[in-house]
Amino acid sequence: MSAPLRQIPVARPLLGEQEAEALRRVVLSGWVTQGPEVAAFEAEFAALTGAPHACAVSNCTTALHLALLALGIGAGDEVVTVSHTFVATANAIRYCGAVPVFVDIESDGFNIDPSLVEAAMTPRTKAILCVHQLGMPCALQRLATIAAAHGVPLVEDAACATGSEILWDGRWEKIGKPHGTVACFSFHPRKVVTTGDGGMLTTADPALDAKFRLWRQHGMSVTDAARHGSPVVIFERYPELGFNYRMTDLQAAVGREQLRRLPGIVEERRRIAREYDEALAAIPGIATPVEPRWARSNWQSYCVDVSRLGSQRTIMQILLDQGISTRRGIMNIHLEDAYAGPGSFRCGSSLNRSVEAQNGSIILPLFSGMSDADVWATAEALEAIARSSGPSPAPARSVRPRSEAADLARKAPSAA
């Protein structure tokens, strides 16, 4: 009888007895909707990131929607962002009646290329929306400088970036401090911290935070907690149109336990990324991700360029046949049918690098509890593919090999 096939998932949330006990506590409390656990989770997340304000919501898409609405983004406005990201980033712009303006990603990574942003801006530009793709911080200081020069807000799609850090004025600071106007996070199961689903907005602006809190709960003038805890009868009012974008206490209780785990989770993921760096270093045709010296990724995902090895789908299938799950490179929104209609977006630059990254890269397994043996099994499978593919010409776009990237990073300025 043959040995059972090794099964290596692409991702797996870290959940255990602590989260189960937290859920039990909330269930037995009788208060399961937005309430004291949400308030505690917000306070703990704000303390983690160094943000003056943190507002919990139902997911990162609703967080992005609220952020843009609160900043006054409306019909006919433009928001400069990337196509190379999950569709929710641009969807939130369109929910406001605005138009996403797509620019390309960097030549050596998967984040927005700051050098393309200003040329894409027009008098209709009302915000820049950057994405910390796969947990890797983007060049925030350069983007913040551009945003300030043009008098527009900088919104961070930090869906993947809980626990990531950036070197800011000589200090390591968490993504979400915020370094832009608003930062938006996701707690989906694929993320480093999960609440099943959920989101968070961080900001230094108390007026924006007040709008988030009002609009997430139907525009209700008082919260459920305030009304139920009042010794006198309170009749709520609805002064503005709002949404049902609330997080539950069940989710928040899980999130609080996840935040306690976060330092260990990030440390482990960084160790696994280093193990991948070593395991893949000698394999020809594979380019590993670049971490600039001013960035510390949480390594929510580890994405490699395999375009020199052959067909992306074929490579993924060979790995899957060996029990190794992968995902294709990050999607490009402008290629989706939902964006085929006239006026659904505008191109602010060529998007060639974005398309090449989607078609030529794959996301490898990386999760808490992943063993070194799993890392090396994945690397050995890729090495076998490289051997069978033989030499091939260099791709039009590739994430730089680690050794070259490290040399360039050492020469780079200290600020992003």
C-alpha positions in Angstrom: 0.0 0.0 0.0 1.4 3.4 -0.9 2.0 6.0 1.7 -0.8 8.6 2.1 -0.3 11.8 0.1 1.1 14.7 2.1 -1.6 17.4 2.3 -0.3 21.0 2.7 -3.0 23.6 2.6 -2.3 27.1 1.3 -3.5 28.7 4.5 -5.1 27.7 7.8 -6.3 29.9 10.7 -4.9 29.4 14.1 -7.9 28.8 16.4 -8.0 26.8 19.6 -9.3 26.5 23.1 -8.8 30.1 24.0 -11.1 31.2 21.2 -13.6 28.5 22.0 -13.7 29.6 25.7 -14.1 33.3 24.6 -17.1 32.3 22.5 -18.6 30.4 25.5 -18.1 33.4 27.7 -20.0 35.6 25.3 -22.8 33.1 24.6 -23.5 32.7 28.3 -23.4 36.4 28.9 -26.6 36.9 26.9 -25.1 39.8 24.9 -23.9 38.6 21.5 -24.4 41.5 19.2 -22.2 44.7 19.1 -21.5 45.5 22.7 -18.7 45.4 25.4 -16.5 42.8 23.6 -16.5 45.0 20.5 -15.5 48.1 22.6 -12.7 46.1 24.2 -11.5 44.7 20.9 -11.4 48.3 19.5 -9.4 49.6 22.5 -6.9 46.7 22.2 -6.5 47.1 18.5 -6.0 50.8 18.9 -3.3 50.1 21.5 -1.6 47.6 19.2 -1.4 49.9 16.3 -0.9 53.1 18.1 -4.0 54.6 16.5 -6.0 57.2 18.5 -9.3 55.6 17.2 -10.3 52.2 16.1 -13.8 51.3 14.9 -14.9 47.6 14.3 -17.1 46.7 11.4 -18.5 43.6 9.6 -15.6 43.2 7.1 -12.9 45.2 5.3 -15.1 46.0 2.3 -17.5 47.8 4.6 -14.6 49.5 6.2 -13.3 50.8 2.9 -16.8 51.9 2.0 -17.3 53.9 5.2 -13.8 55.4 4.9 -14.4 56.7 1.4 -17.9 58.0 2.2 -16.7 59.8 5.3 -14.0 61.5 3.2 -16.7 62.8 0.9 -16.0 60.6 -2.1 -19.0 60.7 -4.4 -20.4 60.6 -7.9 -17.9 61.6 -10.6 -14.9 61.6 -8.3 -11.7 59.6 -9.0 -9.6 57.5 -6.6 -6.1 56.4 -7.7 -5.4 52.8 -6.7 -4.2 49.5 -8.2 -6.0 46.9 -10.3 -3.7 44.3 -8.9 -5.7 43.6 -5.8 -8.8 41.9 -4.6 -11.9 43.2 -6.3 -13.3 44.7 -3.0 -10.8 47.6 -3.2 -12.3 49.0 -6.3 -15.8 47.9 -5.5 -15.8 50.2 -2.5 -14.9 53.1 -4.8 -17.8 52.3 -7.1 -20.2 51.9 -4.2 -19.6 55.7 -3.7 -20.4 56.4 -7.4 -16.7 57.3 -8.0 -14.3 55.9 -10.6 -11.2 53.9 -9.7 -8.1 55.0 -11.6 -5.7 52.1 -11.9 -1.9 52.4 -12.0 0.7 49.7 -12.2 2.6 47.9 -9.5 6.4 48.2 -8.8 8.8 46.2 -10.9 10.2 44.3 -7.9 7.0 43.7 -5.9 3.2 43.6 -5.8 2.5 47.1 -4.4 1.5 50.3 -6.1 4.3 52.1 -7.9 4.4 55.6 -6.3 6.2 57.0 -9.3 3.1 56.5 -11.4 0.6 58.1 -9.0 1.0 61.9 -9.8 0.7 61.4 -13.5 -2.6 59.6 -13.0 -4.1 62.4 -10.9 -6.6 65.0 -12.3 -8.7 67.7 -10.8 -11.3 65.0 -10.2 -8.9 63.0 -8.0 -10.3 63.0 -4.4 -8.2 60.3 -2.8 -5.3 57.8 -3.1 -6.1 54.3 -2.0 -3.0 52.1 -1.6 -2.9 48.4 -0.7 -0.4 46.6 1.5 -0.5 43.6 -0.7 -0.1 40.2 0.9 1.0 41.9 4.2 4.0 43.7 2.6 3.9 47.4 3.5 3.9 49.7 0.5 5.9 52.9 0.2 3.8 54.9 2.5 6.0 57.9 3.1 6.3 58.6 -0.6 2.6 58.2 -1.1 1.8 60.4 2.0 4.0 63.1 0.5 2.2 63.0 -2.8 -1.2 63.0 -1.1 -0.2 66.0 1.0 1.1 67.9 -1.9 -2.2 67.5 -3.8 -4.4 68.0 -0.7 -6.1 64.6 -1.0 -6.5 61.9 1.7 -4.5 58.7 1.7 -6.5 55.6 2.5 -4.7 52.4 3.3 -6.2 49.1 2.3 -4.5 47.2 5.1 -6.7 44.1 4.8 -3.6 41.8 4.9 -1.4 43.9 7.1 -2.3 43.4 10.7 1.1 43.1 12.5 3.1 44.4 9.7 5.5 47.3 10.4 7.2 50.2 8.6 10.2 52.3 9.5 8.8 55.8 9.9 11.1 58.7 10.9 13.6 56.2 12.3 11.1 54.2 14.4 9.4 50.9 13.7 5.7 51.5 13.7 2.7 49.2 13.1 0.7 49.6 9.9 -2.6 51.2 11.1 -1.1 53.9 13.3 -2.4 55.4 10.8 0.2 56.9 8.5 -2.4 57.9 6.0 -5.8 59.4 6.8 -7.6 56.0 7.4 -6.4 52.4 7.5 -8.8 49.5 6.9 -8.2 45.9 8.1 -9.7 42.5 7.4 -10.2 39.6 9.8 -11.2 37.0 7.2 -9.9 33.5 7.8 -7.1 33.9 5.3 -5.7 36.8 7.3 -3.1 36.6 10.1 -5.8 37.6 12.7 -9.3 36.3 12.1 -12.7 36.7 13.7 -14.4 34.5 11.1 -15.1 37.7 9.2 -14.8 41.3 10.3 -13.0 44.6 9.8 -11.5 47.6 11.5 -10.9 51.3 10.7 -8.1 53.2 12.4 -7.7 57.0 12.2 -6.3 59.9 14.1 -9.4 62.1 13.1 -12.1 62.0 15.8 -14.7 63.4 13.4 -14.1 60.6 10.9 -14.3 58.0 13.7 -17.6 59.5 14.9 -19.0 59.1 11.3 -17.9 55.5 11.2 -19.6 54.7 14.5 -22.8 56.5 13.4 -23.1 54.9 10.0 -22.1 51.4 10.9 -25.3 51.1 13.0 -28.0 52.4 10.7 -27.2 56.1 11.6 -28.7 55.4 15.1 -28.1 58.3 17.5 -27.4 56.1 20.4 -25.9 52.6 20.6 -27.7 49.5 21.9 -25.3 49.4 24.8 -26.0 53.0 25.8 -29.7 52.5 25.5 -29.9 49.3 27.5 -27.6 50.6 30.2 -29.4 53.9 30.7 -31.4 54.3 34.0 -33.9 56.5 32.0 -35.9 55.8 28.9 -34.0 56.8 25.7 -35.7 57.0 22.3 -33.1 56.7 19.5 -33.2 58.9 16.4 -31.8 58.3 12.9 -30.5 61.7 11.7 -28.5 60.2 8.7 -28.8 57.3 6.4 -26.6 54.5 7.7 -25.8 50.8 7.2 -25.8 47.5 9.0 -22.0 47.2 9.2 -21.7 46.1 12.8 -19.4 43.5 14.3 -20.8 41.1 16.9 -19.5 40.5 20.3 -18.9 36.8 19.3 -16.5 37.9 16.6 -14.8 40.5 18.8 -14.2 38.0 21.6 -12.4 35.8 19.1 -10.5 38.8 17.9 -9.3 39.7 21.4 -7.8 36.2 21.8 -6.2 36.5 18.3 -4.5 39.8 19.2 -3.0 38.1 22.2 -1.5 35.4 19.9 -0.4 38.0 17.3 3.2 38.5 18.3 3.9 34.8 18.2 1.9 34.3 15.0 3.9 37.0 13.2 7.2 35.7 14.6 6.4 32.2 13.3 5.4 33.5 9.9 8.6 35.4 9.5 10.5 32.3 10.4 8.7 30.3 7.8 9.4 33.0 5.2 13.1 32.9 6.0 12.9 29.1 5.6 11.4 29.5 2.2 14.1 32.0 1.3 16.7 29.4 2.1 14.9 26.5 0.5 14.2 28.3 -2.8 17.5 30.3 -3.1 19.2 27.8 -5.4 16.3 26.9 -7.6 16.8 28.5 -11.1 13.8 30.3 -12.5 12.1 31.2 -9.2 12.1 34.8 -7.9 11.2 35.2 -4.3 9.5 38.2 -2.7 11.4 41.3 -1.7 11.1 42.8 1.8 12.6 46.4 1.7 14.8 47.3 4.6 12.1 49.9 5.7 9.4 47.2 5.9 8.6 44.2 8.1 5.9 42.0 6.6 3.6 39.8 8.6 4.0 37.4 5.7 0.3 36.9 5.4 1.3 35.2 2.1 4.5 34.2 0.3 4.2 34.8 -3.4 6.9 33.7 -5.9 7.4 34.4 -9.6 7.5 31.2 -11.6 7.0 32.5 -15.1 10.3 31.1 -16.2 9.2 27.6 -15.3 6.3 27.4 -17.6 2.5 27.5 -17.4 1.2 28.8 -14.1 -1.8 26.5 -14.2 0.4 23.5 -15.0 2.8 24.2 -12.2 -0.1 24.6 -9.7 -1.7 21.3 -10.9 1.6 19.4 -10.5 1.9 20.7 -7.0 -1.8 19.9 -6.2 -1.3 16.4 -7.5 1.4 16.1 -4.8 -1.0 17.4 -2.1 0.4 21.0 -2.1 -2.2 23.7 -2.5 -1.4 27.0 -4.0 -3.2 30.0 -5.4 -2.6 32.0 -8.5 -1.1 35.5 -8.3 -3.2 38.4 -7.2 -6.1 39.2 -9.6 -6.4 42.2 -11.8 -9.7 44.0 -11.4 -9.7 45.6 -14.8 -9.8 42.1 -16.5 -13.0 41.1 -14.7 -16.4 41.2 -16.4 -17.8 43.4 -13.6 -15.4 46.1 -14.9 -16.1 45.6 -18.6 -18.7 48.4 -18.8 -17.8 51.9 -20.0 -16.8 54.2 -17.2 -16.2 51.5 -14.7 -12.6 52.5 -14.4 -9.8 54.5 -16.0 -6.2 53.5 -16.6 -3.7 55.9 -15.2 -0.8 54.0 -16.6 0.1 50.8 -18.4 -0.9 47.8 -16.3 1.6 45.4 -17.9 3.5 44.5 -14.7 0.2 43.8 -12.9 -1.0 41.4 -15.6 2.4 39.6 -15.8 2.3 39.3 -12.0 -1.1 37.7 -12.0 -0.2 35.3 -14.8 3.3 34.4 -13.7 3.2 34.1 -9.9 1.8 31.7 -7.4 1.1 31.9 -3.6 2.8 29.1 -1.7 1.5 27.5 1.5 2.2 29.5 4.7 0.3 29.1 7.9 0.8 28.8 11.7 2.0 25.3 12.5 3.5 24.7 9.1 6.6 22.5 9.6 10.0 22.9 8.0 9.4 19.6 6.3 6.3 21.1 4.6 8.4 24.1 3.4 11.1 21.9 2.0 8.6 19.5 0.4 7.2 22.4 -1.4 10.6 23.6 -2.4 11.6 20.1 -3.6 8.5 19.9 -5.7 9.3 23.2 -7.3 12.9 22.2 -7.9 11.7 19.1 -9.7 9.5 21.3 -11.9 12.5 23.6 -12.6 14.7 20.6 -13.6 12.1 19.3 -16.0 11.4 22.7 -17.6 15.0 23.3 -18.6 16.4 26.7 -19.4 14.1 29.4 -20.5 14.4 33.1 -21.3 14.0 35.7 -18.6 10.5 36.9 -18.1 9.3 40.4 -19.1 8.7 41.0 -15.4 10.0 39.3 -12.4 10.3 39.9 -8.7 14.0 40.3 -8.2 16.0 37.4 -6.9 16.6 37.8 -3.2 20.3 38.4 -3.4 20.0 41.3 -5.9 17.0 42.7 -3.9 19.0 42.7 -0.7 21.9 44.6 -2.3 19.5 47.2 -3.7 17.6 47.5 -0.4 20.9 48.3 1.4 21.5 51.1 -1.0 17.9 52.5 -0.7 16.9 55.5 1.3 15.9 54.8 4.9 12.4 56.0 4.4 9.7 54.4 2.3 
